[in-house]
């Protein structure tokens, strides 16, 4: 599987750990930055990750920022991106299995290196269950997304 990986300056501190974990799990990585601790804006990185997903250059993504929340909000503005902040292993795999999450958002100021490894492994090993109840619920989410695409609130 190809995984797109992106981080802002706050997420840079655990990016290398996540990158190594992805590769050790046998996946390819599309790194969309940032590549230093110099300040960058997380919406720009979230857009790069989301674009790679919707353009099918990657099957899943991982976004890193300070809390995981800002990057998650930005990524979820892109139709076809289903991002979630996860700081425990259960959520990291369950969100894929039940909700078909395709972007994992991690807060580098919340978790440490070992938790980052654990969450990355849980996320990458999970598969959407395709059980009827989960398919039905995900389809409802996609209908909501379609109904509101391009109808932002001002």
C-alpha positions, 0 to 999 in steps of 0.5 A: 500500500502507498501511504502519503505522509505529511506534517507541519513543524510541530509534527516534524519531531515524530515524522521520522518515527512514523516514516520508519514504521510505515516502511518496516510494515512493508509500505511505500511512502509519499512524503509531502513535507515538511522537512524541517522544524521551520514553521509551516501552516498545517492546512497546506500540508493537509491539502497535500495529503488529501490531494494525494488521496483523491488523486489516487497517488496513495491509498491512505495518509498520515498527518502530524501536527501539534494536536492532530486536530487542526490538520484533521479539520483541514483534511476533512474539507476535501471530499473523499478524505475521511480523517480522524484524530486517534491517540489510542490503538483501538481508535486507530484500527476501529476507525478504519474497520467501521468508518473507512477512515483513510487519513490518520491524524496524530498530535505530536504534542500529545503522544510520544514515539512509542505510541506513534509507532503503535498507532501507525501499526494499528492503522496500517494493519486495519481493513474496512470490515464491509459488514452491512451496518458499516457499509450502510453508515459510511454510505450515509456519510458519503451522502451527507458529503455529496449534499454539502460539497461546495456549499460552504458556510460564510 
